[in-house]
Amino acid sequence: MRKLTIVFFDAGGGHRNAAEALKSTLETQPRPWDVRLLNLQELLDSIDMIRRATGIRIQDGYNLILRKGWTRSTPQLLVLLRGLVRLYHGRVVSVLEKYWREHPADLVLSVIPLFNRALAESVCNAIPESAFTTLLTDLADCPPHFWMEPESEFLICGTERAEQQALAMGHARHRVFKTSGMILKPKFYEKPVVDVAAERERLGLAPELHTGIVMFGGQGAPVMLEIAKKLEASPSHVQLIMICGHNQKLHAELQAMRTKAPMLVEGFTPNVAHYMALADFFVGKPGPGSISEALQFHLPVIVERNQRTLPQERYNTEWVTEKRLGIVLRSFGEIAQGVEQLLQPDTFAELRANARAYSNRALFEIPSILNDVLERHVPYSVPVSPAFPDTHSVGNTAWAGLT
């Protein structure tokens, strides 16, 4: 069997979700893959300088920032992270090379940012006959040195913007692939038929009321409480499904609220798809996964863009506006006005129609792309060097005639 290693980490939930969704799909192909998942954080724990100094892993620190809503400082933190990755580059490559020699694969697929230069170099040096591919789980790159690197051999992009970024960077056309969107868990493609009115009533919701689902990733966010309070004080008569993730404090505060309209409060749940099937619109941070999941259920979205928006998610708000898939607020302090605007009959009909027309089959497109990657891969002939010549991959003279 062809061996594939998917590299992920748990900074946010999207990287693991993509890795696990791909694994389950690839293992059921007519010609199945032998898939191994590699949590890069666990592999690099021994050289995680932040963990050694504070006892907190880098990915856990990132998740704490999301849970507490301390995202205003993320541009500065991203600069720091890039600097640390660069400082420890040689040690990271060394650890990875040792791993690849002990656990070789025919193809290494990265679904994470920041470490793709190190991953590319380690694959080239340790298992030069193997292919390396980066699959973006963001709608676009956040340069410099986030997703795309000169060393990237193949790139899989989910939007026209990301595809254009790859080509503008100098990557060869035949080494850049585009899917119809972001990878979603298989259950988001199944979309079972639900008696919405009956199920709302079973869960204590009003069958006839406009229903919003509010989500801020697996860690929740304190702003969800503000959203609930703003809508409670407004004339907008809507009910909410609040998905708090692992944020138990937020879950307790929302459950303690008394509201005019029904409100369903849920913690971390594997049934997000079911709750989305009961909603009319989505409210949350402009994460690529959350937006894509909402659109899969034809839900217009309400997101915000300001200094608290993560740098890698800022393009997502532009994309929502360009595609007319929802409303972008300056702050969720304006959520009542945003909901009122969204629910204007003409506006809601247009946005809902656009969401319904958006088709994302990425999970089922990638197996074919990975087959193409193996066919187009040329084994590395020399180790990676810092230069970026006319060949597609740094230092890979065997590719000179292919670009």
N, C-alpha and C positions, 0 to 999 in steps of 0.2 A: 504494500500500500504506500501511496505517496504520503510523506510525513510533513505536517504543517505545524509550526509553533506560532501561536498568537500571543503577542506581548501586550499586557495591559497593566493598569494599576487602579487603585480604588480612590483616587482623588476625584470626588464626584462619582455618580453612578453610571455615567454613559459609557465609559471605557469597558467596564466589566460586562455591562448589558450587551454591548456590541460583540464582545468576544464570545460570550456564552450563546448568543443567538446564532452567530456564525458556526460555532462548533456543532450545535444541534442540527443545523441545516446541512453542513458539509458531510456529516457522518451518515446522512440518509440519501446521499446522491447515488445514482446508478453505479458510478465508480467512486466509492467513498474515500474520504481522506482519514488518515490517522492523525487526529488533532490533539495537540498538547497546549494547555494554557500556562503561560509564564507570568506570574505576578512580579514585575520588575522591582517593586518596593521590597519584597521579601528577599530577592536575590542581592539587592544592594544594601540591605540592613547593616552589614558590617562596615560600610563606609559612609553611612548616613550621618554626617557631622552634626546635623540639627538634633537627631535622636540621641546621639552620644552626649550632647551638651544639655539637652532639656528633658530627655526621656520621651519626647513626642516625635513620631514619624512625620516626615514631610507631608505625606498624604493625609494623615490625621489632623495636622495643623491646618491644611487647606479646608478640610471638612468642618473643622471648628469655626473657621472664618465664615463659611456659608451658613452654618447653624446659628451663629450669633448675629449675622447680618453685618459683619465688619468688612464689607467689600469695597469701601471707598479707597482703601489703601492698596488695592490689588495691582494697579499699574506699577507702583514702586516695588511691591513684592515680586512682581514678574521680572523686573529688572534684576533684583537680587537673585532670584532663582536662575535666571540665565547666566549670571556671573558665577554662581556656584557650580552649575552644570559644566561651564567652560573650565573652571578651576580644577574640577575633579574628572575631567574628560578622560585623561590617560588611565586613571584607576578604574573608571567605569568600563572602558574598553577592555582592560585586562581581565576584569571579572567576567564580562560577557564572553570573551574568547575562550576562557576556561570552560564556561557552561556549554558553548556550542561544540567544543571538542568532545565533551562527555555526552552531550545530547544533540547530535546532529539532526538537521531537518532538510528536506528538499526545498522548503520555502519558509521564510520567516516573515510574518505579517505583523506590523506594528499598528496598534489602534491608540497610540499615545503620542502627545507632543513632547518637545524639549529634548528628548534623548535619541532622535532619529539619526543624527550624525554619528553618535557612538554606536548605535545598533548597526548602521551600514558598514562602518569601518570594522567592527568586530566580525560580522558575517564574512566580509571580504577577506579578512586575514585568517580566520579560523576554518571556515568552510567555503572556500572560493567557488566551489561548484554549485552552491545554493543561491537561490534568488532572494532578494529582499524587497519588500513592498510596504509602503505607508498608506494606510486607509484613514482619511480624515474623518473624525466624528464631529467636526464643527462645519458650519456652512461655508466658512472661508478660513484662510490662513490668517495669522496674526503676527506678521513678520516684525523683526528679524528672528530667525532661529527658533521658530515655534513648531510648526508642522513640517514645512518643506525645507530641505537642505540641498545644496549642490550635489551632495553625495547620494541623495535618494535615487534608487535604481528605477522603481516604478511608483506611481502615485495614483490613488483612486479617490476621486473627488465627487461630492454629492451635489454641487451646484455649478452653474456657468462661471460664477466669480472665482471659485477655487480652481477650476480648470484653466481659466485665463491667467491666474496668478502663476500656475505651474509652467505654462508655456512662456510667459513673460520672463520667468527666471532662467529660461534656457533649456528646459527639459524637452526632449524629443517628443513629437506628436504621438508616435506609436508606443510611448512608454507612459502616457497619461490617459487614464480611463475615467469616464464619467458615468455615474449611476443616476437614477431618477430621484435620489433623495438620501436621507440618513437611514442607517440600519435600525430597524425596530424589532422588538421581540416577536416571535411567531404569532402570539395570541392577538397582536394588533392587526394582523392581516386576516385573521379568521372572522372577526366581527360578527358574532352570533346574533341572530334576530332576537330582540328583546321587546316584550310588551312594556314600553316605557312608562305609561301611566300606572299600570298595575305594580310595577317594580318600585316606582317612586313611592307609591302609597304603602307598600310593604315595609319600606325603609323609614317611614315617618315623614315623607315629603309630600307636598301638595301636587297632585297629578298635573294641574293646569298651569302652574307658575313657571315663568322663565327660570331656568336653572343654570347657574355657573359652577364650574369645577375650578377650585383654586389649589394650585400646586407650586411648590418651590423646591423640587428635587427631593432626594432621599433624606435631606437634613431639615426640611421645612425652612421657615424664616419668620422672625418676629413681625415683619410687615404684614403677615397674614392676619394678625390680630387687628392691626390698623384698618385693613381692608374691610374686615367684618364690621368694625365699629362705624366706619364711614358710610357703608351701605345701610346699616341699621338706622342711622340718623338721617338718611336721605328719603325722598319720596319714591325712589325706585323700588318697586315691590318685586324683588327677586329672592330666590332661595339659593343657598350655597351648599356645595359638597366640598368640605375642607380636608385635604389630604396632607397630614402633618409629617409624614415620614417618621424618622427616629426621634423627633423633637418632642419628648414627653411633656416638658414644661408648657410648650405651646398647646399641645393637645388638651391638657388640663384647663388652661385658661380659656380656650374656645368652648370647651364643654360647659364651663361655668357661666357662659354668657346667656342672658335671656334675650330672645329676639322675637320680633313681630312675626317674621316669616320663618318657616322651619329651616334648620341648619343641621346637616349631617356631618359629624366630625369623625374622621378615621385616622389612625396612625399609619405606620408602615404596612403596606398591603400589596400582595401580588395581584390584586384584582382591579388595578387602575383602569384597564381596558373596559371592564364592566361598568365602572362608575362614569367613564367618559361616554359610554353609550346612553347614559341617562341624562346627559347635560346638553345645553344649547350653546354654550360658549365657554371659553377657557380664560382664566386669569392666572398669570404667573410670571416668573423671570423668563427672559428670552433665551432659554437654553435650547440648543438644537434638538435634543431629544423630546423635551416637553412640547415644543411647537409642532414637531413632526407627528407626535402621538395624537395631539389634538386635531391636526388636519386629517389624520387617518379616519377620524370620526366626524369629519366635515364641520368642525367647530371653529368659528372665527376666534381670534385670540386678542386679548388685551394685555399688553406688556408695557414696561417703562424703559426709558433710556435716560440716564443721567450719570453723575460721577460715581454712583454706586454700582453701575453696570460693569460686569467683568469685561476686560479688554477684548477677550476672544469671542464675546457674545454681542458686541456692539453692532457688527455688520448684520446680525440677525434681525435687528429692528429695521434696518434699511430694507432688507429683503421682504419683511412683512408689509412694509409700506409700498414698495415697488410692485409687489404681486397682488396688492389689495386683498390681503388675507386677515386683516384685523386693524386694531387701533394702537398706536404708540403714544403713551402718556409721558409727560415730563416727570411725573411723580405719581405714585399710587395714592397720594393725598387727593388726586383728582379722580379717583376711581368712580365716584358717584356720577360725575359728568361723563366719564368714559362709558359707563354702562348705559346711561341714558342715550348717548350718541349711537352706540352700537345697536341698541334695540329700536331705533327709528326704523319703521317698516321697510323703507326703500334701502337704507344702508344695510340692515340685517340681511335682506334678501340678496343683495349684491355680494356681500362678504361670504354668506353661506354658499352661494352658487360657486364662487371662486374656490372656496375650500373643497367643495364637492368635486370640482374639476381637477384638483391637484392629485396626481397619481404617483405613488411611491412604491416601487417594487424592488428596492435596493437589495434586500436580503436574498432575493432569488436571482438577482443579476450577478452577484459577486462570484458564485461558483464558476461560472463561465469565464469571468475575468481572470480568476486565478489559474484556470487552465491555459489561457492565453499568456499569462505571465511566465509559466514554465516553458512554453514553446518559444517565447521571445528572449528568455534569459540566455546570456552568453557567459560562461564561467569567467570569473575574474582571473586576469593573467598576472597582475602585479599588485602589491599592497596599495592601499589608499594613500594618497599624498594630499597636502593642503591645497594644491592648485585646482582650478576648475577649467580644464582645457576644452577643446571642441568635442571631446567624447562625452557621452551622456553621464558616465559615472567617473568620479575622480580617480585618476590613476589607472583606469581600466582600458588599456590600449587595445584590447580585443574588440572593443565596441566602436573603434574609430570609424569603421565603414558603415555602421548601422544608423548613425544619427544624420 
